[in-house]
Amino acid sequence: MLLTLDLNDPRPLHEQVAGAVRRAIGDGAYGPGDRLPAARDLADALGINANTVLRALRDLRDEGILEFRRGRGVSVATVPPGRALLVQRARDLLAEARGLGFGREDLLAIVKELP
């Protein structure tokens, strides 16, 4: 699983991790029943604390996207609904726009200009 975080993103790291995992599942990298890498492995790959990754995974469990099984790790329970995936992508786009100096209203104006 190739996840990336934007350290300039104002959102908390656990929200960024949850969003990245949600996108990976929504994009088909993982399907229902597939096991995710261990939280420690994800944390090492991202260069963040394992507790941050665990918090993100718990949030996704609470949403019903992941399930935790003792001795079997974390696996995908369901693919996030289209709206949830779209909301996550919109959040990511807004964070990227802010990083470039644009605000929400600027982004809305750009979207309204699209055909």
Steps between C-alpha positions, in 0.01 A plus 500: 500500500658823387374783719632852513442783744532872445675655798375842388139382518330664800291189573617272781721211388248235606239657269749502214582133560130406517439689176790330325381154609142587400621608155711186456194287575274713282747481212499120517846439646325303777163331494269348759682232697849619407743549788680830545866521594570514873459843659866503599605430141278782373636733768859415410432554128338838571753606763235561766402353835317165498236644733411756232444220248298302754278800564433531126423129472263520799319791335455289186382208713243728662381599151454131417771497233751286692469215744748392765541130573712377784794308363404576140571871478297766327300426189265686270136452596337706225593738224415856603192635329559730205397813691747430782779453249401817317491699826850376582629601160338843536673542837830406341444746217414778745813425703710512184335826394574653840861389466514697176349807662140458384200496731170314489325776305780502242465125456122524468541768233738273308258207521211719379708597194538135396274375219 
